Amino acid sequence: MASFDFQAALTHGKMFLVKSGELDGRLDVDYYQFNQNHVDTTKLSHLIRIQGGKRLPKGENYSDVETNYLYFRVSDMTEYQSAYFGNCKFVSEEIYLALQRYELFENELVISIAGTIGKIQIVDNFPANKKVILTENCAKLSIKDNSILRSKYLSLVLQTDFVQQQIIASSIQTTIPKLGLDKILTLKIPKLPDIRQQEKCVSLMDNAISEKEKAYDKAKTLLNSINDYLLDELQIDLPKIDNCLKSRIFTVQMSKVSGGQFDVQSQFNKYFRIQGGKYENKRLDKLAFLQKGQSITSDDVIEGDYPVIAGGQTSPYNHHSYNHSGNVITVSASGSAGYVWYHDYPIFASDCTMIFSKNEDEILTEFLAEILKLKQQEIYRLAKGGVQVHVYAKDLALLQIPVPDLATQQKIIIHIRQIRQQASDLYKQADETLAKTKADIERMILGGQ
């Protein structure tokens, strides 16, 4: 019988054949499309055992004090790096005993199965003298035969695009995406190479991660040097912080608070201001305009090219228009209240205060941005409120700003730009190197050399 082949006449990926023996009890196209590259595979169920986690018993909550029992959540998972347990919540011994069968052990793998699905974490770097319970939003995988499969290698396999596409296709796409344990067992992974090849892949990734961490540390050191450089150039001495009880009890003359703020925190914060130095200081509102952003909700947004700057440290969405053309500072009003951010591009300012120079011949907006970043902790201390704190423009207006001559401002800006560019190059190079290594390893996993 002549073979039947219609794929040559069609756009790639629009149509393909699946043999009846390859059907896994479902007929949706997306599920089968990933395997059209003819990779030799085996089912994950042949290699691992799986068990779901468990939520806290009804009416129970995390412990307010440190215990020997941790609760591992999706938010505690890291990308590529060793497991980190420093942010785990504590639970009581009673809760641990009730959930003991859902305990995590060294070298098991964790996969997220609700919300953000498909995140993979190998459980290494286990905390000494601690017991760890797994959340119901994750499942744990344990290898049946460690002589043919290493857990770190399986972690790499499960993070490949080849497997992640299957995970997406196998998930239930509701308001909160979910991945069933039975679907995980049906995942297909490339046939296993020998242990030596597995360890080679793991070593390549470990080295790439190590190099990325070194580059990131170097970049952070560069960025952290900016404050020291500024303080030195402006000859400003940092206030000494002493949080002992004696230092927190103080008196203030009535004449110094009349017409101002009377609360204890505002008076205490005066001792932590970064100001003075060799140059004249002026109030921020004498140097710059402080304007409130324009309210906008996600329903009002029309997709476009201009980032909306709200209360966070990242832009939540882009809008089709802007309300400032750039060279402007924003200070978040709520959310991450007080966060300082400089923009040299058009933005739509929302839940924030916009700040820009009244006279660029007196003070450059970009220089002012660096001063406000230097005063970041001081600005955070301006936050007021209970559950939802705010930083108000009227309080920002009182900040004291050193004003050197224009030539000095420009010299400082150029130096800081160079530092930021060096750090950016380090971040970019590290990310590109890790991405290339990941792609190389995936080719090896799929049968390449």
Secondary structure, 3 states (H helix, E strand, C coil): CCCCCCHHHCCCCCCCCCCHHHCCCCCCHHHHHCCCCCCCEEEHHHCEEEEECCCCCCCCCCCCCCCCEEEECHHHCCCCCCCCCCCCEECCHHHHHHCHHHECCCCCEEEECECCCCCEEECCCCCCCCEEEECCCEEEEEECCCCCCCHHHHHHHHCCHHHHHHHHHHCECCCCCECCHHHHHCCEEECCCCHHHHHHHHHHHHHHHHHHHHHHHHHHHHHHHHHHHHHHHHCCCCCCCCCCCHHHCCCCCHHHCCCCCCCHHHHHHHHHCCCCCCCCEEEHHHHEEEEECCCCCCCCCCCCCEEEECCCCCCCCEECCCCECCCEEEEECCCCCCCEEEECCCEEECCEEEEEECCCCCCCHHHHHHHHHHCHHHHHCCCECCCCCECCHHHHCCCEEECCCHHHHHHHHHHHHHHHHHHHHHHHHHHHHHHHHHHHHHHHHCCCC
